[in-house]
């Protein structure tokens, strides 16, 4: 069964997919560049939110479990690598 965090991430990903299809159509229709750019930013925002939901779920489940099993540090390092890449941009 999918928990609320995963449901949120999936909803955001599906919405982003729909918006991305719209952006592609806008480009094909040679729509005003600023309108296209604004839609690209909306898609990007949805992807960032989905990623944060996914990371939160990972921390709340996989990382917690790893600490119980004695391998939590490796999971923290894994999450930090992803966060480093998010911050770089």
N, CA, C and O atoms as a MOPAC input file, in Angstrom:
PM7 MOZYME 1SCF
protein

 N      0.84100 1    -1.18600 1     0.00000 1
 C      0.00000 1     0.00000 1     0.00000 1
 C      0.88500 1     1.24900 1     0.00000 1
 O      1.88900 1     1.31000 1     0.71000 1
 N      0.50600 1     2.22200 1    -0.79000 1
 C      1.29600 1     3.43300 1    -0.94300 1
 C      0.94000 1     4.42400 1     0.16900 1
 O     -0.23300 1     4.70000 1     0.41600 1
 N      1.98700 1     4.96100 1     0.84500 1
 C      1.73900 1     5.93400 1     1.90400 1
 C      1.50800 1     7.32400 1     1.31300 1
 O      1.65300 1     7.53800 1     0.11000 1
 N      1.14800 1     8.25400 1     2.18200 1
 C      0.77100 1     9.60200 1     1.73500 1
 C      1.91000 1    10.32400 1     1.02100 1
 O      1.67500 1    11.01700 1     0.03100 1
 N      3.12200 1    10.17400 1     1.50300 1
 C      4.26800 1    10.82500 1     0.86600 1
 C      4.49300 1    10.34000 1    -0.55500 1
 O      4.75600 1    11.13000 1    -1.46000 1
 N      4.38700 1     9.04400 1    -0.73800 1
 C      4.55600 1     8.49600 1    -2.08600 1
 C      3.40500 1     8.92000 1    -2.98600 1
 O      3.60800 1     9.17800 1    -4.17200 1
 N      2.20800 1     8.99400 1    -2.43500 1
 C      1.05800 1     9.45600 1    -3.21700 1
 C      1.27200 1    10.89300 1    -3.67900 1
 O      0.99100 1    11.22900 1    -4.82900 1
 N      1.77300 1    11.74200 1    -2.77400 1
 C      2.05300 1    13.13500 1    -3.13900 1
 C      3.10000 1    13.20700 1    -4.24600 1
 O      2.93500 1    13.95000 1    -5.21300 1
 N      4.16100 1    12.44600 1    -4.10600 1
 C      5.22000 1    12.45000 1    -5.11900 1
 C      4.67400 1    11.98700 1    -6.46500 1
 O      4.95100 1    12.59700 1    -7.49700 1
 N      3.90500 1    10.91700 1    -6.45100 1
 C      3.34100 1    10.39100 1    -7.70000 1
 C      2.39000 1    11.39600 1    -8.34200 1
 O      2.40800 1    11.57700 1    -9.56000 1
 N      1.56300 1    12.04800 1    -7.53100 1
 C      0.63600 1    13.06000 1    -8.05200 1
 C      1.41400 1    14.20300 1    -8.70100 1
 O      1.06600 1    14.65500 1    -9.79200 1
 N      2.47200 1    14.67100 1    -8.02700 1
 C      3.28200 1    15.75100 1    -8.59800 1
 C      3.97800 1    15.32600 1    -9.88300 1
 O      4.07900 1    16.11400 1   -10.82300 1
 N      4.45700 1    14.09600 1    -9.93200 1
 C      5.11400 1    13.60500 1   -11.15000 1
 C      4.12800 1    13.50500 1   -12.30900 1
 O      4.46200 1    13.85800 1   -13.44000 1
 N      2.93900 1    13.03500 1   -12.04000 1
 C      1.92500 1    12.93100 1   -13.10100 1
 C      1.48700 1    14.30800 1   -13.58400 1
 O      1.27300 1    14.52200 1   -14.77700 1
 N      1.35600 1    15.23600 1   -12.64400 1
 C      0.99900 1    16.60200 1   -13.02500 1
 C      2.11400 1    17.22800 1   -13.85600 1
 O      1.85200 1    17.90300 1   -14.85100 1
 N      3.35800 1    17.00000 1   -13.44300 1
 C      4.50500 1    17.52300 1   -14.19500 1
 C      4.53300 1    16.94700 1   -15.60500 1
 O      4.82800 1    17.65700 1   -16.56600 1
 N      4.22500 1    15.65500 1   -15.72500 1
 C      4.19900 1    15.02900 1   -17.05300 1
 C      3.16800 1    15.71300 1   -17.94200 1
 O      3.44100 1    15.99300 1   -19.10900 1
 N      1.99800 1    15.98000 1   -17.40000 1
 C      0.96000 1    16.66100 1   -18.16800 1
 C      1.37900 1    18.06200 1   -18.55400 1
 O      1.15600 1    18.49200 1   -19.68600 1
 N      1.98400 1    18.77500 1   -17.62200 1
 C      2.44200 1    20.13000 1   -17.92200 1
 C      3.57400 1    20.12200 1   -18.94200 1
 O      3.65100 1    21.01000 1   -19.79200 1
 N      4.44800 1    19.13000 1   -18.86400 1
 C      5.53700 1    19.04000 1   -19.83000 1
 C      4.99100 1    18.79500 1   -21.23600 1
 O      5.49600 1    19.35900 1   -22.20600 1
 N      3.97400 1    17.96500 1   -21.34700 1
 C      3.33000 1    17.76700 1   -22.65100 1
 C      2.78600 1    19.09300 1   -23.18200 1
 O      2.87200 1    19.37300 1   -24.37800 1
 N      2.22800 1    19.90500 1   -22.28600 1
 C      1.70900 1    21.21800 1   -22.68000 1
 C      2.84700 1    22.12700 1   -23.13400 1
 O      2.70200 1    22.85300 1   -24.11700 1
 N      3.97600 1    22.09600 1   -22.43000 1
 C      5.12200 1    22.91000 1   -22.81400 1
 C      5.60800 1    22.51900 1   -24.20700 1
 O      5.92600 1    23.38200 1   -25.02600 1
 N      5.66200 1    21.22600 1   -24.46900 1
 C      6.08900 1    20.75600 1   -25.79300 1
 C      5.14000 1    21.26300 1   -26.86200 1
 O      5.57500 1    21.71400 1   -27.92200 1
 N      3.84600 1    21.19000 1   -26.58700 1
 C      2.85300 1    21.70800 1   -27.53600 1
 C      3.02700 1    23.20500 1   -27.74700 1
 O      2.93300 1    23.69500 1   -28.87200 1
 N      3.27600 1    23.91600 1   -26.67800 1
 C      3.48200 1    25.36100 1   -26.78900 1
 C      4.68500 1    25.66600 1   -27.67300 1
 O      4.63800 1    26.58900 1   -28.48600 1
 N      5.75900 1    24.90200 1   -27.52300 1
 C      6.94300 1    25.10300 1   -28.35700 1
 C      6.62200 1    24.80700 1   -29.81800 1
 O      7.01300 1    25.55600 1   -30.71400 1
 N      5.90600 1    23.70900 1   -30.04800 1
 C      5.53700 1    23.33400 1   -31.42100 1
 C      4.63000 1    24.37100 1   -32.06700 1
 O      4.65100 1    24.55700 1   -33.28400 1
 N      3.83100 1    25.04500 1   -31.24300 1
 C      2.91600 1    26.08100 1   -31.73600 1
 C      3.58700 1    27.45000 1   -31.81900 1
 O      2.95300 1    28.43700 1   -32.19400 1
 N      4.87100 1    27.50600 1   -31.46900 1
 C      5.64900 1    28.74500 1   -31.50100 1
 C      5.02200 1    29.81700 1   -30.61900 1
 O      4.89900 1    30.97300 1   -31.02200 1
 N      4.62900 1    29.42100 1   -29.41300 1
 C      4.00300 1    30.33900 1   -28.47300 1
 C      5.03500 1    31.30200 1   -27.89500 1
 O      6.24100 1    31.09400 1   -28.03300 1
 N      4.55800 1    32.33200 1   -27.26200 1
 C      5.38100 1    33.39000 1   -26.68500 1
 C      6.37800 1    32.78500 1   -25.69400 1
 O      6.00200 1    32.02100 1   -24.80400 1
 N      7.64600 1    33.13800 1   -25.86400 1
 C      8.73700 1    32.52100 1   -25.09600 1
 C      8.55500 1    32.65500 1   -23.58600 1
 O      8.83100 1    31.70900 1   -22.84800 1
 N      8.09900 1    33.80000 1   -23.12400 1
 C      7.92800 1    34.01100 1   -21.68500 1
 C      6.86300 1    33.07400 1   -21.13600 1
 O      7.01200 1    32.55400 1   -20.03100 1
 N      5.79900 1    32.85200 1   -21.88200 1
 C      4.75700 1    31.91400 1   -21.45200 1
 C      5.32000 1    30.50100 1   -21.34500 1
 O      5.01100 1    29.77100 1   -20.40300 1
 N      6.14200 1    30.12600 1   -22.30800 1
 C      6.76700 1    28.79800 1   -22.29400 1
 C      7.71400 1    28.69700 1   -21.09900 1
 O      7.70300 1    27.69700 1   -20.38100 1
 N      8.52500 1    29.72000 1   -20.88700 1
 C      9.47900 1    29.71500 1   -19.77500 1
 C      8.76300 1    29.58800 1   -18.43500 1
 O      9.22000 1    28.86300 1   -17.55200 1
 N      7.64500 1    30.28800 1   -18.28100 1
 C      6.87200 1    30.18000 1   -17.04200 1
 C      6.33800 1    28.76500 1   -16.83300 1
 O      6.31400 1    28.27700 1   -15.70300 1
 N      5.91900 1    28.11600 1   -17.88500 1
 C      5.43600 1    26.74300 1   -17.77300 1
 C      6.57700 1    25.78200 1   -17.44900 1
 O      6.38900 1    24.82800 1   -16.69300 1
 N      7.74800 1    26.02500 1   -18.01000 1
 C      8.91800 1    25.19600 1   -17.68800 1
 C      9.24400 1    25.32000 1   -16.20200 1
 O      9.56700 1    24.32400 1   -15.55400 1
 N      9.16200 1    26.53400 1   -15.65800 1
 C      9.42700 1    26.72400 1   -14.22800 1
 C      8.38100 1    26.00100 1   -13.37800 1
 O      8.70400 1    25.46900 1   -12.31600 1
 N      7.14400 1    25.98000 1   -13.83700 1
 C      6.09800 1    25.26700 1   -13.09800 1
 C      6.39500 1    23.76700 1   -13.06700 1
 O      6.23900 1    23.12400 1   -12.02900 1
 N      6.82000 1    23.21500 1   -14.19400 1
 C      7.18600 1    21.80000 1   -14.25400 1
 C      8.36400 1    21.52500 1   -13.32700 1
 O      8.36700 1    20.54200 1   -12.58600 1
 N      9.34800 1    22.39000 1   -13.37600 1
 C     10.52800 1    22.23100 1   -12.52900 1
 C     10.14200 1    22.24900 1   -11.05200 1
 O     10.66300 1    21.45000 1   -10.27400 1
 N      9.25700 1    23.12800 1   -10.66200 1
 C      8.79800 1    23.19300 1    -9.28000 1
 C      8.11300 1    21.91400 1    -8.83800 1
 O      8.33000 1    21.44400 1    -7.72100 1
 N      7.29100 1    21.35200 1    -9.70300 1
 C      6.62500 1    20.08900 1    -9.37800 1
 C      7.62600 1    18.94900 1    -9.22500 1
 O      7.48400 1    18.10700 1    -8.33900 1
 N      8.62200 1    18.92500 1   -10.07700 1
 C      9.65000 1    17.88800 1    -9.97900 1
 C     10.45300 1    18.02700 1    -8.68800 1
 O     10.79600 1    17.02600 1    -8.05900 1
 N     10.74900 1    19.25000 1    -8.29600 1
 C     11.47800 1    19.47300 1    -7.04400 1
 C     10.65300 1    19.00900 1    -5.85000 1
 O     11.17800 1    18.37300 1    -4.93600 1
 N      9.35700 1    19.33000 1    -5.85900 1
 C      8.49500 1    18.88900 1    -4.75900 1
 C      8.39700 1    17.37600 1    -4.70300 1
 O      8.43500 1    16.78500 1    -3.62400 1
 N      8.27100 1    16.74500 1    -5.86900 1
 C      8.21400 1    15.27900 1    -5.91800 1
 C      9.50700 1    14.69400 1    -5.36700 1
 O      9.47900 1    13.72200 1    -4.61300 1
 N     10.62800 1    15.27700 1    -5.73600 1
 C     11.92200 1    14.79100 1    -5.25200 1
 C     12.02100 1    14.93300 1    -3.73900 1
 O     12.51900 1    14.03000 1    -3.06700 1
 N     11.56200 1    16.03600 1    -3.20200 1
 C     11.60300 1    16.23900 1    -1.75300 1
 C     10.71800 1    15.22000 1    -1.04300 1
 O     11.09800 1    14.69600 1     0.00400 1
 N      9.53900 1    14.93400 1    -1.60200 1
 C      8.66500 1    13.90900 1    -1.01800 1
 C      9.33900 1    12.54400 1    -1.02500 1
 O      9.24600 1    11.79500 1    -0.05300 1
 N     10.01400 1    12.22700 1    -2.11600 1
 C     10.70300 1    10.94200 1    -2.24100 1
 C     11.84200 1    10.86300 1    -1.21500 1
 O     12.00800 1     9.84500 1    -0.54400 1
 N     12.61600 1    11.93200 1    -1.10100 1
 C     13.71700 1    11.94200 1    -0.12400 1
 C     13.19100 1    11.84200 1     1.30400 1
 O     13.77100 1    11.14000 1     2.13200 1
 N     12.10200 1    12.53500 1     1.59300 1
 C     11.52600 1    12.46600 1     2.93500 1
 C     11.09500 1    11.03700 1     3.25700 1
 O     11.33300 1    10.55300 1     4.36300 1
 N     10.46800 1    10.36700 1     2.30600 1
 C     10.05200 1     8.98500 1     2.51400 1
 C     11.25800 1     8.08900 1     2.74000 1
 O     11.23600 1     7.19900 1     3.59000 1
 N     12.30100 1     8.33100 1     1.97600 1
 C     13.52000 1     7.52800 1     2.12000 1
 C     14.10200 1     7.69800 1     3.51900 1
 O     14.49800 1     6.72700 1     4.16200 1
 N     14.14700 1     8.94200 1     3.97700 1
 C     14.68600 1     9.21100 1     5.31300 1
 C     13.80300 1     8.57400 1     6.38100 1
 O     14.30700 1     7.93000 1     7.30000 1
 N     12.50100 1     8.75000 1     6.26500 1
 C     11.57400 1     8.24200 1     7.28200 1
 C     11.47500 1     6.72400 1     7.33000 1
 O     11.06600 1     6.15700 1     8.34400 1
 N     11.84400 1     6.07300 1     6.24800 1
 C     11.69900 1     4.62000 1     6.22600 1
 C     13.05100 1     3.91800 1     6.09200 1
 O     13.49800 1     3.24900 1     7.02300 1
 N     13.68900 1     4.06600 1     4.95900 1
 C     14.94000 1     3.33900 1     4.70100 1
 C     16.06500 1     3.74600 1     5.64000 1
 O     16.77900 1     2.89200 1     6.16500 1
 N     16.22300 1     5.04600 1     5.85300 1
 C     17.31800 1     5.50700 1     6.70300 1
 C     17.06300 1     5.11200 1     8.15000 1
 O     17.97200 1     4.63100 1     8.82700 1
 N     15.85100 1     5.30600 1     8.62800 1
 C     15.52200 1     4.89300 1    10.00200 1
 C     15.79300 1     3.40200 1    10.19400 1
 O     16.39700 1     2.99600 1    11.18700 1
 N     15.34600 1     2.59800 1     9.24300 1
 C     15.54500 1     1.15200 1     9.31500 1
 C     17.03000 1     0.79700 1     9.31000 1
 O     17.46900 1    -0.09900 1    10.03100 1
 N     17.79400 1     1.51100 1     8.48800 1
 C     19.23300 1     1.24400 1     8.40700 1
 C     19.92300 1     1.54000 1     9.73600 1
 O     20.83700 1     0.81500 1    10.13000 1
 N     19.50000 1     2.59000 1    10.42700 1
 C     20.09400 1     2.88600 1    11.73400 1
 C     19.79200 1     1.78100 1    12.73100 1
 O     20.64600 1     1.41700 1    13.53800 1
 N     18.58100 1     1.25000 1    12.67700 1
 C     18.22200 1     0.14300 1    13.56900 1
 C     19.10900 1    -1.06300 1    13.28800 1
 O     19.50000 1    -1.78500 1    14.20500 1
 N     19.42500 1    -1.27600 1    12.00100 1
 C     20.24300 1    -2.42000 1    11.60100 1
 C     21.74400 1    -2.13500 1    11.70600 1
 O     22.56200 1    -3.02900 1    11.48800 1
 N     22.10500 1    -0.89600 1    12.03700 1
 C     23.51600 1    -0.56200 1    12.21100 1
 C     24.22800 1    -0.04800 1    10.98200 1
 O     25.45200 1     0.08200 1    10.99900 1
 N     23.50100 1     0.25300 1     9.90600 1
 C     24.14200 1     0.74800 1     8.68700 1
 C     23.60700 1     2.11600 1     8.27300 1
 O     23.54200 1     2.44000 1     7.08700 1
 N     23.23100 1     2.89700 1     9.25100 1
 C     22.60700 1     4.18900 1     8.96600 1
 C     23.51400 1     5.20500 1     8.32700 1
 O     23.07100 1     6.00000 1     7.49900 1
 N     24.79100 1     5.19400 1     8.69900 1
 C     25.72200 1     6.19300 1     8.16600 1
 C     25.80800 1     6.13600 1     6.64200 1
 O     25.87600 1     7.17600 1     5.98600 1
 N     25.80600 1     4.95200 1     6.08700 1
 C     25.87300 1     4.80500 1     4.62300 1
 C     24.63600 1     5.40200 1     3.96800 1
 O     24.73200 1     6.02900 1     2.91300 1
 N     23.47500 1     5.20900 1     4.58800 1
 C     22.23100 1     5.76600 1     4.04200 1
 C     22.23400 1     7.28900 1     4.12900 1
 O     21.75100 1     7.96500 1     3.22200 1
 N     22.77600 1     7.82400 1     5.21200 1
 C     22.87400 1     9.28000 1     5.34600 1
 C     23.78800 1     9.83000 1     4.25600 1
 O     23.46900 1    10.84200 1     3.63200 1
 N     24.91600 1     9.17300 1     4.02200 1
 C     25.83700 1     9.60900 1     2.96800 1
 C     25.14400 1     9.60500 1     1.60400 1
 O     25.34300 1    10.50600 1     0.79000 1
 N     24.33900 1     8.58900 1     1.37600 1
 C     23.58300 1     8.47300 1     0.12300 1
 C     22.64700 1     9.67000 1    -0.06000 1
 O     22.59600 1    10.26800 1    -1.13500 1
 N     21.91500 1    10.01100 1     0.98700 1
 C     20.99200 1    11.14400 1     0.93700 1
 C     21.76600 1    12.44500 1     0.74800 1
 O     21.34300 1    13.31000 1    -0.01900 1
 N     22.87500 1    12.58900 1     1.42500 1
 C     23.66600 1    13.81800 1     1.32100 1
 C     24.20000 1    14.03400 1    -0.08900 1
 O     24.29500 1    15.17500 1    -0.54200 1
 N     24.54700 1    12.96800 1    -0.78400 1
 C     25.00000 1    13.10400 1    -2.17400 1
 C     23.89800 1    13.68000 1    -3.04900 1
 O     24.15700 1    14.51400 1    -3.91600 1
 N     22.67600 1    13.23700 1    -2.82300 1
 C     21.53800 1    13.76200 1    -3.59300 1
 C     21.31300 1    15.23100 1    -3.23700 1
 O     21.10900 1    16.06200 1    -4.12100 1
 N     21.35100 1    15.54500 1    -1.95500 1
 C     21.14200 1    16.92800 1    -1.51700 1
 C     22.23700 1    17.83100 1    -2.07200 1
 O     21.95600 1    18.95400 1    -2.49100 1
 N     23.47200 1    17.35900 1    -2.08200 1
 C     24.57400 1    18.14400 1    -2.66600 1
 C     24.28100 1    18.49600 1    -4.12100 1
 O     24.51600 1    19.62600 1    -4.55000 1
 N     23.77300 1    17.53800 1    -4.87100 1
 C     23.45100 1    17.79500 1    -6.27800 1
 C     22.29500 1    18.78100 1    -6.40100 1
 O     22.27600 1    19.59600 1    -7.32400 1
 N     21.34400 1    18.71800 1    -5.49400 1
 C     20.22800 1    19.67200 1    -5.53300 1
 C     20.70600 1    21.09100 1    -5.24900 1
 O     20.24100 1    22.04500 1    -5.87200 1
 N     21.62900 1    21.22600 1    -4.31400 1
 C     22.11700 1    22.53400 1    -3.91000 1
 C     23.02100 1    23.13800 1    -4.96700 1
 O     23.05100 1    24.36000 1    -5.10900 1
 N     23.75100 1    22.33600 1    -5.70600 1
 C     24.68000 1    22.81400 1    -6.73300 1
 C     23.99100 1    23.64000 1    -7.80400 1
 O     24.60600 1    24.53700 1    -8.37900 1
 N     22.75400 1    23.36000 1    -8.07500 1
 C     22.08000 1    23.99200 1    -9.20700 1
 C     21.54800 1    25.30600 1    -8.89300 1
 O     20.95400 1    25.95400 1    -9.75600 1

